[in-house]
C-alpha cells in the first residue's frame, strides 16, 4: 500500500491503515485531510543492513514473522563473529561452560531449557559490554556411544568381540564424524550464541591430555587407588556403571519366605527369612536379627544352615540395622550382592562371597545351579525349596528395581576390582567453597542438598570396562602382580622408561584395558576446555574461573559437585562463581515426559509450529529450580506475543518519516529522554510511557542480575502488551491522525522509536530472532541488536505524570465498562460530561483526543466541567477515581423505551426461573432425597438468580426514573 502523494495522507489511506479509527462514524471528529512531512510512511523501507545483506525482512513487506528466517539470521550473526568474546568495552569476562550433551543425543526439551537459560545470560551480559564466552561441546558418552555402534555392527552381522580394540574404536570414530554433529546443529536451531570456534569434544587431544594429567596428579597424591569393592554392574554391557546411570522403578515382584534351620536344634528350631532374591542365598555369610527382638534372642550366637548348600553353616548375629517390622525381622546377609549387606559385612569383618559371574549367571559357588541365568536360577531355587519343605510362602511384593539407564537391564550389585578416587579430602574443599562464599548455588535451597551429599560422600569408582573412552593411564608388568606392580604414566613411552628403570631393560608392559568414567573427563570441563593443564594458555588466563554453571538440579551431585572438587584440586579455585539449577520439563498435566506415555514434545517440531522465540520465552518463564509444565496453550499464547511485536513494529514503521527525509530523521534522532528536563517537556501520554519504560529498565536489569529470568520476562511482556501496545500506541494515533501539530507528531515518533527500541533490547535475550529482525527494520541502526548497548539504568521518572495518566486510564476504563454494560455498538460515538477540579480538568482536557478516541466519545460533545451537568439525572454516573467523575447521557447509549420493554420481559423470565428453584428448595422430599451436591447446586443457582433479579430491578428503576425526569 503506497500513498499517492509524497506529502499527502488521505482519509482513505488512513482508513486502510486503521479502519476502526476512521470509519465513517469515526470521521465525526471532523477536519480535512492533513498534510504531513514527518509522518508519511515509507512502504519500501528496509534498513541498510537488511538491504545490503539480504538477510532481514521488514514488517512493512511481511504480514508476520517468518520462522524460516531464523536460520538465516543465525548464520549472519555467526558470520559477523558476534559469538566470540569482544574486549572493546573492557568489562569483566562473563563465561559459561555449556553442559556437554552426549554425542549420541538428539535434542529434547531438557536441552532446550538449558540452551534457552544460558543464552539469556550470555546475550544479556554481551549487551552489558562484558567479554562474553559460552563454550560449546559434546561428551563422548562412553556407554551410550559404544551401545549405538555395537547395534550398528550387529545390523551388519558383526559382534564387537570379533573385532580388535583398534578396529572397533575406528568404527566409533567413523560413526562420530558422520552423526556426531546432529545435537550441535539442533542447539544452533535454538539460537545458542556460543563461540563455535572454541567447540570441544571430550576425546579431543587437548581434553584427553587434561584427563591423563588429572589421573596422574591424583595418583601422585595417593588419591587414586585400585581395589575390589561393591559396584553397580551391568551384565549386558559388561561394565561398572555410575549411580547416575542407574534408574530405580517400582515393579511387581514377590517376597519369598524361606526356612533356615538352626544347627544342632530340633525340627522346630528354624528362622524364617523373607527375601526378594532367593538365588543369592548361596552367597549368605550370616543371619542377622535385631538385638532387642525377643523372638530370636535365644538363637543369637548359634549357627544356621544355609538351604540347598549341603549343610554350610553361617553365624546368627545381632545388629541394629535389622528392621524388626520388615518381613519376619530376620535378615540374610549376602555382602557380594547387596549394597547394604556389603557395608554391614565390612563393618563386622564378615567374609564376602560372590555367587555371580559378570554375565549374570551363577558361578561355581552355587553348586548345581552354576551356569543358570540369575532369573532362571530364582525360579529353580524356589522350586527346589518347595520340594525340600524349606519354602514357607511366596507373596506379591512391589520391588524397587535398579535398571541401567542405557540398556534397561536389571543392574547387579557386584564386588569387582576397579579404580577409585578417595573423595573425602576433595569434598572438604568443595564444602568450604560454599561456606566462604566463593561459590553460590541458586536457588539457595539446593545448597543444603549439595552439602548433604558431600558430607556423606563415598569413594568414586572411575573405571569402566569399555573400549570407547579415555583409557586408564596405567601399565602393568608382564608376570607381575597387577595390584602391586603397576606404573602410572602420561603415555606409553614414559611408562616404558619408568618400567626399565625399576625392573630392567628386558621388562614388558601392557596398558590397563579399562577406560575412565565419562564423568571423570566432564568433571574437568570448565578448565580443560580453556587449555589446562597449560596454565599459561591464553584462554585459561583470560576466562578462568568461569562465571556461571547452569544445568538441571538432577545432576547437582554427579557432575556439578565433581567439577567443583576437581577445579579446586587442580587450579586452586572454584571453576565457577555461581551454579544456577533449573527444573525438569513436564507435560501440561505435570507428568514426566516419556515415550511410554506418548507425551514427549519434540523441540524441533515445536519450533516449526510456534517459532524458536515462542518456545524460548515459554521455557524461560518458569521459576528457578522448579519443574515447568509445558502446554500448547502457553506456546500458542507466546506465539501470539511474537505476532503482537511484529504488528507493533509494522505500525511504527508506517508512522515514521521516509528514510530519505534526512532533516526529519535528524530531528527525531536528536530527541533525548534521559534527563528530567527533557522528560517534563513531554505531553502526558509520552511522559507516562517513557517514565514507565525507565522504571521497567531498572526492574528488568535487577531481575537479570539476580537470575530472576521468569520475573524479567513477565515484566517486559506486561509492559509491552499492557502499557505500550494497548495504551500508548493507541493514544499516539491521535498524534498522527487527528493532530494539527507536526511538532506533536514528531515527538510521538521519537517516543515510539525510543520505547520500542528499548523494548527490543530488553527482550532480545529471551526472543533473539524476532527482536533482531525488527531492529534491523528500524532506520539508522549502526550495529546489530545482539551487540548493541544495554539500556542505561537510573533514568528519570515523573511520578506526577504517571499518576495523572493512570487517572485518565481509569476514566477510559470506566466509560468502556458502561458501554459494555449497556451493549453500546462498538462504532457508536457518545457524549460525556467530565467532572473534576480545575487542575485535574487541565491535564485531562489537554488529552481530550486520546480520551475521545479510546472511549469512543463524540469529541464535539465532550464537556469538561467542575460540577454535575443539568442532565445528571438522565445520565449514568461514573466515578473513575478520587476527584474524577463522568456523566454519560443514557439516551446516547440506548433506546430507553425499547430497553424498558426488554428488561421487563427479562425480569419476568428470571422471576419464573427463580420461583421454580425456590419451590424445589421448599420441598421436603427434594431436600431429603436429593444428593447433597445437587441440593447445593440448586441453592447456588437460586442465589445467583436472586442477585441478577436485584440488578435488573435496579436497572429498571433507573430507566423509569430517567423517563420521569424528562417528562
PyMOL commands that set and color helices and strands:
alter all, ss='L'
color gray80, all
select helices_A, chain A and resi 11-17+26-29+48-53+69-79+109-127+142-155+160-162+165-179+182-189+196-198+205-220+243-245+278-283+297-299+339-348+364-369+374-387+424-435+446-455+492-503+518-522+525-528+538-543+553-571+603-610+612-620+632-654+662-669+676-680+684-705+709-737+742-764+768-777+785-787+799-821+838-846+848-855+872-874+890-893+896-921+924-929+932-966
alter helices_A, ss='H'
color red, helices_A
select strands_A, chain A and resi 8-9+34-35+94-97+101-102+132-135+137-139+200-201+224-234+239-241+246-261+270-275+286-289+303-305+313-318+330-333+391-404+412-421+440-442+460-461+463-464+474-477+486-488+509-511+515-516+546-552+576-582+585-586+628-629+830-836+857-865+875-881+884-889
alter strands_A, ss='S'
color yellow, strands_A
deselect
rebuild
show_as cartoon
